[in-house]
Amino acid sequence: MGEFMEENKSVFSVNMLGGLSFFYGDEAFSIKCNNTSKVMQLFLMLLEAGKDGIPKVQLLEALYGRDDTQDTKNAFRILVFRLRRLLEDTVLPKDDYIKMGKGIYRFEGSLEIRLDTKIFEAGAKAALELEDEEERLEALKKVCSSYTGEFLPLMAEEEWVAAESLYYKNIYFDALRECCRLLQERRQYEDLLEICRRAITIYPFEEWQLVQIDCLLAMNRYKDALKVYENATSMFFEELGLSPSEKMLARFRAMSGQIHYAMGTLTDIKDSLREKEFTPGAYYCSYPSFIDSYRIITRMIERSGQSVFLMLCTLTDSKGNPLEKESLLAEQSANLSQAICHSLRRGDLYTRYSPNQFLVLLIGIKQEDCEITYARINSRFREKYPSQKVQIRYYVSSIAEIKGEKSKLSFGLSKNCWKKNE
């Protein structure tokens, strides 16, 4: 027993996936420096490089860019000295761990070093090479569970970290795709859902919602599939504030097109379609839904001749530049959303188009009423934010003009008049 504890004590474990932690045997410890500092980066690069080491020129470029000056070289020497001192002040046995020879730096010593990155990499490659499918599946499930997150997320902006992060992400995705394929073939949907759930937690803006929806449809869990779809569209088009490409829109339409409800009476269907409670003000919907509504209404007015206007509301600073300050933008975007909702009728429609923009569909009003509408929105907006540091710029055009590709009617905040944009 004593021999086992002594053997375990000599193991130095480092976890870099999903965070950063150090263990000597079973004892967690820290290094007395900022986890994103250059000295910590130097330490982690040496650990990642392993026995092969890493050339000094590569370390200098990663830490200081392409600035190959004497000052940089002096700074690097001081950095190496600091790292040696910091390692002496840990629970690790005293040793000269940082070795240099022929321009190559290495981290070496009597310790056994275990990196979660290398264990994960070796496990994934070994699992994918297994010929027996059952053995491969079991091994891949363990590998996917062992991937706890992106490589050193707190240093994600560093170029060397971004490159390593992409490398491990690709290994994870290769293992994940093969694991999903094998689970789908065996109809082991519960396991598949759990693996996809973990993948979405780590990489929410990848394609794993599609696999999750296919799985739920195969289990006849239609409402759960629809919920995954709605959450995904909300995340892509509202929280990120992205204006989706046609390719992305087609992807989500295909996703929603797969969702079919179980057979039921017309009464049941009507009940599922109607709004659950009466809410005053304009109707808010996701951007993909807004596009479908816009196209349907465009077809309807061909027959009815009803006037419909499209309004774009943009949050700007006092100089008319798009508002970008994150803390102010988040607050005033929510304020503008509420102002639009409570200033319009229940038959009007609006959506968030980008972080600082909203689209509004005004149905059955006259051209002169558009000025009254934006004045009402602005008035409600100012009730909560009277300061002129944030302003709202409006652009308006009738759907008939847009469809006919005629000159666009707009209203700019800088001029208190309607004008034709040639």
C-alpha positions in Angstrom: 0.0 0.0 0.0 2.8 2.4 0.9 4.6 1.7 -2.4 1.4 2.5 -4.3 1.0 5.8 -2.5 4.6 6.7 -3.2 4.3 5.8 -6.8 1.1 7.9 -7.1 2.8 10.8 -5.3 5.4 11.2 -8.1 2.7 11.8 -10.8 2.2 15.4 -12.0 -1.2 15.8 -13.6 -2.3 18.8 -15.6 -5.9 19.4 -16.9 -6.2 21.9 -19.7 -9.5 21.0 -21.3 -12.3 23.2 -20.1 -10.1 25.0 -17.6 -6.7 24.7 -15.9 -5.8 22.7 -12.8 -2.6 21.0 -11.4 -2.3 18.0 -9.2 0.7 16.3 -7.5 -0.5 12.9 -6.8 -4.0 13.5 -5.4 -3.1 17.0 -4.1 -4.4 20.0 -6.0 -2.0 23.0 -6.1 -1.7 26.3 -7.8 1.2 28.4 -9.3 1.4 31.9 -7.8 0.8 33.8 -11.0 -2.0 34.9 -13.2 -3.4 32.0 -15.2 -3.2 34.1 -18.4 0.2 35.6 -17.8 3.2 35.1 -20.2 5.0 33.0 -17.5 2.0 30.6 -17.3 1.8 30.5 -21.1 5.5 29.5 -21.3 4.9 26.8 -18.7 1.9 25.3 -20.5 3.6 25.5 -23.9 6.5 23.5 -22.5 4.2 20.9 -21.0 2.2 20.6 -24.3 5.4 20.1 -26.3 6.4 17.1 -24.2 9.7 15.3 -24.7 10.2 16.8 -28.2 10.4 20.3 -26.7 9.8 23.6 -28.5 12.3 25.8 -30.3 13.1 29.1 -28.6 12.2 31.0 -31.8 8.7 29.5 -31.7 8.3 30.4 -28.0 9.4 34.0 -28.7 7.0 34.4 -31.5 4.1 32.9 -29.5 4.8 35.2 -26.5 6.0 38.4 -28.1 4.9 38.2 -31.8 7.5 38.8 -34.5 9.4 41.4 -32.5 12.9 39.8 -32.6 14.8 42.4 -30.6 17.3 42.3 -27.8 14.7 43.6 -25.4 12.4 40.7 -26.3 15.3 38.2 -25.7 16.1 39.8 -22.4 12.4 39.7 -21.4 12.3 36.0 -22.3 15.3 35.2 -20.2 13.6 37.0 -17.2 10.5 35.0 -17.9 12.4 31.6 -17.8 14.0 32.7 -14.5 10.6 33.6 -13.0 9.1 30.3 -14.1 12.0 28.4 -12.3 11.4 30.4 -9.2 7.6 29.8 -9.3 8.1 26.1 -9.7 10.4 26.0 -6.7 7.5 27.5 -4.6 5.1 24.6 -5.3 4.6 21.2 -3.9 6.6 19.6 -6.7 9.9 18.1 -5.8 12.8 20.5 -6.2 14.4 20.0 -9.6 15.7 21.9 -12.5 12.7 21.1 -14.7 13.4 23.6 -17.6 16.1 22.3 -19.8 17.6 23.9 -22.9 19.8 22.4 -25.6 20.5 23.3 -29.3 17.8 26.0 -29.2 15.1 23.7 -27.9 13.4 24.2 -24.5 11.9 21.2 -22.6 10.1 20.5 -19.4 11.8 17.4 -17.9 12.4 15.8 -14.6 11.9 12.6 -12.5 8.2 13.2 -12.4 5.7 11.2 -14.5 3.7 13.9 -16.3 0.0 13.2 -17.3 -1.8 15.8 -19.5 -5.5 15.4 -20.0 -5.0 16.6 -23.6 -2.6 13.8 -24.5 -4.7 11.2 -22.7 -7.7 12.3 -24.6 -5.8 12.4 -27.9 -4.4 8.9 -27.5 -7.8 7.5 -26.3 -9.6 9.0 -29.3 -7.1 7.7 -31.9 -7.0 4.2 -30.3 -10.9 4.0 -30.1 -11.3 5.0 -33.8 -8.9 2.3 -34.8 -10.7 -0.6 -33.1 -12.2 -3.0 -35.6 -14.9 -4.5 -33.5 -17.8 -2.0 -33.6 -19.2 -2.8 -30.1 -15.7 -2.2 -28.6 -15.3 0.9 -30.7 -18.6 2.3 -29.5 -17.9 1.7 -25.8 -14.4 3.3 -26.2 -15.8 6.3 -28.1 -18.5 6.9 -25.4 -15.7 7.1 -22.8 -13.6 9.4 -25.0 -16.5 11.8 -25.6 -17.3 11.9 -21.9 -13.7 12.7 -21.1 -13.7 15.8 -23.3 -14.6 18.4 -20.7 -14.4 21.6 -22.8 -12.2 23.7 -25.1 -8.5 23.9 -24.6 -7.5 26.6 -22.1 -10.7 28.7 -22.6 -9.3 31.7 -20.6 -6.5 32.1 -23.1 -8.6 31.6 -26.2 -7.5 34.8 -27.8 -3.8 33.7 -27.9 -2.9 32.4 -31.3 -1.1 29.3 -30.1 -4.0 28.4 -27.8 -6.5 28.9 -30.7 -4.5 26.5 -32.9 -4.3 23.8 -30.2 -8.0 24.3 -29.4 -9.0 23.7 -33.0 -6.8 20.6 -33.1 -8.5 19.0 -30.0 -11.9 20.1 -31.2 -11.5 18.3 -34.5 -10.4 15.1 -32.7 -13.5 15.4 -30.4 -15.8 15.9 -33.4 -14.3 12.9 -35.3 -14.9 10.7 -32.3 -18.4 12.3 -31.7 -19.5 11.7 -35.3 -18.5 8.1 -35.3 -20.1 7.6 -31.9 -23.4 9.2 -33.0 -23.4 7.0 -36.2 -23.0 3.8 -34.2 -25.6 4.8 -31.6 -28.1 5.8 -34.4 -27.6 2.4 -36.1 -28.4 0.7 -32.8 -31.3 3.0 -32.0 -29.7 3.8 -28.6 -31.4 7.2 -28.6 -31.1 8.0 -24.9 -27.3 7.6 -25.0 -27.3 9.6 -28.2 -29.3 12.5 -26.6 -26.9 12.7 -23.7 -23.8 12.8 -25.9 -25.4 15.5 -28.0 -26.5 17.5 -24.9 -22.9 17.5 -23.7 -21.6 18.5 -27.2 -24.1 21.4 -27.4 -23.1 22.6 -23.9 -19.5 22.9 -25.0 -20.1 24.0 -28.7 -23.6 25.5 -28.8 -23.3 27.0 -32.3 -22.3 23.8 -34.2 -24.5 21.2 -35.9 -25.4 18.9 -33.0 -28.9 20.3 -32.5 -29.7 18.6 -35.9 -28.7 15.2 -34.6 -30.6 15.8 -31.4 -33.8 16.7 -33.4 -33.4 13.6 -35.6 -33.1 11.5 -32.5 -36.2 13.0 -30.8 -38.2 12.5 -34.0 -37.2 8.9 -34.1 -38.5 8.6 -30.6 -41.8 10.3 -31.5 -41.1 13.1 -29.1 -42.4 15.8 -31.4 -42.9 18.6 -28.8 -39.3 18.1 -27.4 -38.0 18.2 -31.0 -39.8 21.5 -31.6 -38.4 22.9 -28.3 -34.9 22.1 -29.4 -35.5 23.8 -32.7 -37.0 26.9 -31.1 -34.1 27.1 -28.6 -31.6 26.8 -31.5 -33.1 29.5 -33.6 -33.3 31.8 -30.6 -29.6 31.2 -29.8 -28.5 31.8 -33.4 -30.7 34.7 -34.4 -31.4 36.5 -31.1 -28.6 36.0 -28.6 -25.8 36.2 -31.2 -27.6 38.9 -33.1 -26.5 37.3 -36.4 -28.2 37.9 -39.7 -28.3 34.4 -41.0 -27.2 33.5 -44.5 -29.6 31.8 -46.9 -27.7 28.6 -46.4 -28.2 28.8 -42.6 -31.9 29.6 -43.1 -32.4 26.7 -45.4 -30.7 24.5 -42.7 -33.2 25.6 -40.0 -36.2 25.3 -42.4 -35.1 21.7 -43.2 -34.9 21.1 -39.4 -38.4 22.5 -38.8 -39.8 20.7 -41.8 -39.0 17.4 -40.3 -41.2 18.1 -37.3 -44.6 16.6 -37.7 -47.2 16.3 -35.0 -49.1 13.1 -34.2 -52.5 12.8 -35.7 -55.2 14.6 -33.7 -58.6 16.3 -34.1 -58.9 19.7 -35.6 -59.8 21.0 -32.1 -56.5 19.7 -30.7 -54.5 21.2 -33.5 -56.2 24.6 -33.1 -55.5 24.5 -29.4 -51.8 23.9 -30.0 -51.7 26.8 -32.6 -53.4 29.6 -30.7 -51.7 31.9 -28.3 -52.0 30.6 -24.7 -52.9 34.0 -23.2 -53.9 37.5 -24.4 -50.9 39.8 -24.7 -51.2 43.5 -25.8 -48.9 45.1 -28.2 -47.1 43.9 -31.4 -46.3 40.2 -32.0 -42.6 39.3 -31.5 -41.1 36.4 -33.5 -37.7 35.0 -34.4 -36.1 36.3 -37.6 -36.7 33.1 -39.7 -40.4 33.3 -38.7 -40.4 37.0 -39.6 -39.1 36.2 -43.1 -41.9 33.6 -43.7 -44.5 36.1 -42.4 -43.1 38.8 -44.6 -43.3 36.6 -47.7 -46.8 35.5 -47.0 -48.0 39.1 -46.4 -46.4 40.2 -49.6 -48.5 37.6 -51.5 -51.6 38.6 -49.6 -51.4 42.3 -50.5 -51.2 41.4 -54.2 -54.9 40.5 -53.9 -56.1 42.8 -51.2 -54.2 46.0 -52.1 -53.6 46.7 -48.4 -50.7 49.0 -47.6 -47.9 47.4 -45.5 -44.6 49.2 -44.5 -41.3 47.7 -43.3 -39.5 49.8 -40.7 -35.9 49.3 -39.6 -35.0 50.7 -36.2 -31.3 51.1 -35.4 -29.7 52.1 -32.1 -26.9 54.7 -32.6 -24.8 56.9 -30.4 -25.3 60.7 -30.4 -23.2 61.1 -33.5 -25.3 58.6 -35.5 -22.8 55.7 -35.4 -24.1 52.2 -34.7 -24.2 51.5 -30.9 -21.5 49.0 -30.0 -20.8 49.3 -26.3 -21.9 45.9 -25.0 -23.3 46.9 -21.6 -25.2 49.8 -22.9 -26.3 47.9 -26.1 -27.8 45.0 -24.1 -29.8 47.3 -21.9 -31.1 49.7 -24.6 -31.8 46.9 -27.0 -34.2 45.4 -24.4 -35.6 48.9 -23.9 -36.2 49.4 -27.6 -37.9 46.0 -27.9 -40.3 46.9 -25.1 -41.0 50.3 -26.7 -41.8 48.7 -30.1 -44.0 46.1 -28.5 -46.1 48.5 -26.5 -46.3 51.2 -29.2 -47.8 49.1 -31.9 -51.0 47.2 -32.4 -51.5 43.4 -31.9 -51.7 43.0 -35.7 -48.1 44.3 -36.2 -45.1 42.1 -36.3 -41.4 42.7 -35.2 -38.2 40.9 -34.7 -34.5 41.5 -33.7 -32.4 41.7 -36.9 -29.0 42.3 -35.3 -27.6 43.4 -31.9 -28.6 47.0 -32.5 -31.4 46.7 -35.0 -35.1 45.7 -35.1 -37.4 45.1 -38.1 -41.1 46.1 -37.8 -43.9 45.1 -40.2 -46.7 47.8 -40.1 -49.9 46.4 -41.6 -52.8 48.5 -42.9 -51.5 52.0 -42.2 -51.0 55.0 -44.4 -47.6 56.6 -45.2 -48.3 59.6 -43.0 -49.0 57.2 -40.0 -45.4 55.9 -40.1 -44.1 59.2 -38.7 -46.7 58.9 -35.9 -45.6 55.3 -35.2 -41.9 56.0 -34.8 -42.7 59.1 -32.7 -44.7 56.8 -30.4 -41.8 54.3 -30.2 -39.3 57.1 -29.5 -41.5 58.6 -26.8 -41.8 55.2 -25.0 -38.1 54.6 -25.4 -37.3 58.0 -23.8 -39.6 57.3 -20.8 -36.9 54.7 -19.6 -33.9 56.4 -21.2 -34.2 60.2 -21.4 -30.5 60.8 -22.2 -29.6 61.6 -25.8 -26.5 59.5 -25.7 -28.4 56.8 -27.4 -30.7 57.6 -30.4 -32.9 55.6 -32.7 -32.6 56.0 -36.5 -35.5 54.8 -38.6 -35.8 53.7 -42.2 -39.2 52.9 -43.7 -40.3 51.6 -47.0 -43.6 50.1 -48.3 -43.5 46.5 -49.3 -45.0 47.4 -52.7 -41.9 49.6 -53.4 -39.5 47.0 -52.2 -41.1 44.3 -54.3 -41.1 46.6 -57.4 -37.5 47.6 -56.7 -38.5 51.3 -56.8 -36.8 54.0 -54.9 -37.1 53.5 -51.2 -39.0 55.8 -48.8 -37.1 56.4 -45.6 -37.0 58.6 -42.6 -33.6 59.5 -41.1 -33.2 60.9 -37.6 -30.9 63.6 -38.8 -33.6 65.3 -40.9 -37.1 65.7 -39.6 -38.8 65.0 -43.0 -39.6 62.2 -45.3 -37.4 61.8 -48.4 -36.9 59.6 -51.4 -33.6 57.6 -51.5 -32.5 57.6 -55.1 
